[in-house]
């Protein structure tokens, strides 16, 4: 029998700070656990999760007046069977933020929007073959060493910044996007709040 408990780092209402839906209020469910260990991860605290009963998570989400649920992590698809159980009972729009390693075409159909942030060419190439209108491949890059090999697959570029002072990387990515007709994504939550939780 499959578990009735889903491991979660945090649940909070905020505004989407990156990608296609930047500026849109959502309720975020940050799941605990990931199958990767990226040095530049801005939410390593996802590991400090606790278990929620599916029923309790459903109730918590339904209390929100916001219309979109964003499943993020960590890597949410490690617990996808539990996410789907929640989604069946929560009639809101559902967005997914994933590294793409576990994503398949069925997952893409389940969500209203999917933002894939691949960390290797193999994943980017595989995901590009199942691209749909409700998807983006978001590449985090400094245009020097990180993410450069993934750019050919990107629909969105986001600057890799380690501090609020790293304006040169933002400008470099901005100019690249302008010259190559690709969407630029800020990291508004990081610009405003640093690496604070619940943002």
C-alpha positions as CSV (number, residue, x, y, z in Angstrom):
1,X,0.0,0.0,0.0
2,X,1.4,3.4,-1.0
3,X,2.0,6.0,1.7
4,X,-0.7,8.6,2.5
5,X,2.0,11.0,3.6
6,X,3.8,13.6,1.4
7,X,7.1,15.1,2.5
8,X,7.0,18.9,2.3
9,X,9.4,21.7,3.1
10,X,7.0,24.5,3.1
11,X,3.6,25.7,1.9
12,X,3.1,29.5,1.4
13,X,1.4,32.2,-0.6
14,X,3.6,34.5,-2.6
15,X,4.2,35.9,-6.1
16,X,5.9,34.0,-8.9
17,X,9.4,35.5,-9.2
18,X,10.6,33.9,-12.4
19,X,9.6,32.5,-15.8
20,X,6.5,32.9,-17.9
21,X,4.2,33.7,-15.0
22,X,6.4,36.2,-13.2
23,X,4.4,38.6,-11.1
24,X,1.4,36.2,-10.7
25,X,0.2,35.4,-7.1
26,X,0.2,31.6,-6.3
27,X,0.3,29.2,-3.5
28,X,3.6,27.3,-3.5
29,X,4.1,23.8,-2.3
30,X,7.8,23.1,-1.9
31,X,8.4,19.3,-1.7
32,X,11.3,17.9,0.2
33,X,13.9,15.8,-1.5
34,X,15.8,16.0,-4.8
35,X,17.7,13.5,-7.0
36,X,20.3,16.2,-7.8
37,X,22.7,18.3,-5.6
38,X,23.4,21.5,-7.5
39,X,25.9,23.9,-5.9
40,X,23.8,27.0,-6.9
41,X,20.5,25.7,-5.6
42,X,18.7,28.5,-3.8
43,X,16.5,26.2,-1.8
44,X,18.7,23.6,-0.2
45,X,16.6,23.9,2.9
46,X,14.0,21.8,1.1
47,X,15.7,18.8,2.7
48,X,14.3,19.9,6.1
49,X,10.8,18.7,5.3
50,X,8.1,17.2,7.4
51,X,5.3,14.7,6.5
52,X,1.8,15.9,5.7
53,X,-1.2,13.7,5.4
54,X,-2.6,14.1,1.9
55,X,-5.9,15.1,3.4
56,X,-4.3,17.8,5.5
57,X,-2.4,19.3,2.5
58,X,-5.7,19.3,0.5
59,X,-7.4,21.3,3.3
60,X,-4.5,23.7,3.5
61,X,-4.4,24.4,-0.2
62,X,-8.2,24.8,-0.4
63,X,-8.1,27.5,2.3
64,X,-6.2,29.7,-0.1
65,X,-8.1,32.1,-2.3
66,X,-5.3,32.0,-4.9
67,X,-6.2,30.2,-8.2
68,X,-2.8,28.6,-9.0
69,X,-0.8,25.9,-7.1
70,X,2.9,25.8,-7.9
71,X,4.6,22.5,-7.1
72,X,8.3,23.1,-6.6
73,X,11.2,21.6,-4.7
74,X,13.6,19.9,-4.4
75,X,12.3,17.7,-7.2
76,X,8.5,17.3,-6.9
77,X,8.2,14.4,-9.3
78,X,9.9,12.1,-6.8
79,X,6.4,12.2,-5.1
80,X,4.3,12.5,-8.2
81,X,1.7,9.9,-7.3
82,X,0.9,11.9,-4.1
83,X,0.8,15.2,-6.0
84,X,-1.7,13.6,-8.4
85,X,-3.9,12.5,-5.5
86,X,-3.9,16.1,-4.2
87,X,-4.6,17.5,-7.7
88,X,-7.6,15.3,-8.2
89,X,-9.2,17.0,-5.1
90,X,-8.0,20.6,-5.6
91,X,-9.7,22.2,-8.6
92,X,-7.3,25.0,-9.2
93,X,-4.6,25.4,-11.9
94,X,-1.5,23.5,-11.2
95,X,2.0,24.5,-12.2
96,X,5.2,22.3,-11.9
97,X,8.8,23.3,-11.5
98,X,11.1,20.4,-12.2
99,X,14.7,19.6,-13.2
100,X,13.2,17.4,-15.9
101,X,15.0,14.1,-15.1
102,X,11.8,12.3,-14.2
103,X,9.4,14.2,-16.5
104,X,7.4,12.3,-19.1
105,X,4.7,13.3,-21.6
106,X,1.9,12.1,-19.3
107,X,3.2,14.5,-16.6
108,X,3.1,17.4,-19.1
109,X,-0.5,16.7,-19.8
110,X,-1.4,16.6,-16.1
111,X,-0.3,20.1,-15.4
112,X,-1.5,23.5,-16.7
113,X,2.1,24.7,-17.0
114,X,5.5,23.0,-16.6
115,X,8.8,24.9,-16.1
116,X,11.8,22.6,-16.7
117,X,15.2,23.7,-15.5
118,X,17.5,21.0,-16.9
119,X,21.1,20.6,-15.5
120,X,22.6,18.5,-18.3
121,X,22.3,18.2,-22.1
122,X,20.9,14.7,-22.0
123,X,17.9,15.8,-20.0
124,X,17.4,19.0,-22.1
125,X,17.5,17.1,-25.3
126,X,15.0,14.5,-24.0
127,X,12.6,17.1,-22.7
128,X,12.8,19.2,-25.9
129,X,11.3,16.2,-27.7
130,X,8.1,16.3,-25.5
131,X,7.7,20.1,-25.6
132,X,4.2,21.5,-25.6
133,X,2.7,25.0,-25.5
134,X,2.3,24.7,-21.8
135,X,6.0,24.2,-21.2
136,X,9.2,26.2,-20.9
137,X,12.8,25.0,-20.7
138,X,14.4,27.5,-18.4
139,X,18.2,27.6,-18.4
140,X,20.1,29.2,-15.6
141,X,23.4,30.5,-16.9
142,X,26.2,33.0,-16.4
143,X,27.0,32.8,-20.1
144,X,30.6,31.9,-19.2
145,X,30.8,28.4,-17.6
146,X,27.4,27.5,-16.2
147,X,24.5,26.4,-18.4
148,X,26.2,27.4,-21.7
149,X,25.8,24.0,-23.3
150,X,22.0,24.0,-22.5
151,X,21.2,27.3,-24.2
152,X,20.3,25.8,-27.6
153,X,17.4,24.0,-25.9
154,X,16.2,27.0,-23.8
155,X,12.9,28.9,-24.2
156,X,13.8,31.1,-21.2
157,X,17.2,32.2,-19.9
158,X,17.7,33.2,-16.2
159,X,20.9,34.7,-14.9
160,X,22.9,32.7,-12.4
161,X,23.6,35.1,-9.5
162,X,25.1,34.3,-6.2
163,X,24.5,37.6,-4.5
164,X,22.4,40.8,-4.9
165,X,25.6,42.5,-6.2
166,X,26.0,40.3,-9.2
167,X,24.5,42.8,-11.7
168,X,27.0,42.1,-14.5
169,X,25.7,38.6,-15.0
170,X,22.1,39.9,-15.2
171,X,23.1,42.5,-17.8
172,X,25.1,39.9,-19.8
173,X,22.1,37.6,-20.0
174,X,19.7,40.5,-20.7
175,X,21.8,41.5,-23.7
176,X,22.1,38.0,-24.9
177,X,18.3,37.5,-24.8
178,X,17.7,40.8,-26.6
179,X,20.1,39.8,-29.4
180,X,18.9,36.2,-29.7
181,X,15.1,36.7,-29.4
182,X,14.7,34.6,-26.2
183,X,12.7,35.4,-23.1
184,X,14.7,36.8,-20.1
185,X,13.6,35.7,-16.7
186,X,14.4,37.7,-13.6
187,X,14.6,36.1,-10.1
188,X,12.4,38.8,-8.4
189,X,12.0,36.9,-5.1
190,X,15.8,36.6,-4.8
191,X,16.4,40.2,-5.8
192,X,13.9,41.4,-3.1
193,X,14.4,38.9,-0.3
194,X,17.6,37.0,-0.9
195,X,17.4,33.4,0.0
196,X,14.6,33.8,2.6
197,X,12.1,31.1,2.9
198,X,8.4,31.5,1.9
199,X,9.3,33.8,-1.1
